[in-house]
Amino acid sequence: KKNHDLLLTAYGVAATGSILAFSRTHESEADFIGIRYAARAGYDPRAAITFWEKMAKEGSGPKGPAFLSTHPSPDRRIADLQGWMQQTLPLYEAARRRQQLK
């Protein structure tokens, strides 16, 4: 009985951890898709970095362990967004040029 309970607990922890990591992956993917859509629509993708910097400052209270989070931390999001600027800024600049031609 004791080994069975231990096995079920270990399985639950492992399953939860993998599901949460999967959720964070989906959130990051959604951030990347969203930032590209915004850039193509003519919105400056750098504003997303500013937004998450403000969110990080506002949410400076106690946090639970990162492995239990369903969302990437603001710091992780900022780092990801900064890494995506090389891909998204040209989309933004192209959209701005198209808007200026109208």
C-alpha angles and dihedrals in degrees: 000000000000093000090046091053091047091050092050091048092049091048091050093050093047093046093048092048093051093046092050092049088050089051091052089050090053091048091052091048090051090050090053094048092045095050091051092049090049092049092049089051091055100260116136106248090207087073088072090062091051090048093053092044088057091046090051091051093047094046096051094127126106115310132199123237112300092231089064094052121106091203133052114258117258088249091055091047092050091050091048092048092049089052092051095052092089088061100037104041092067089052090052093047091050091050091050091051090051091050091050091053092058 
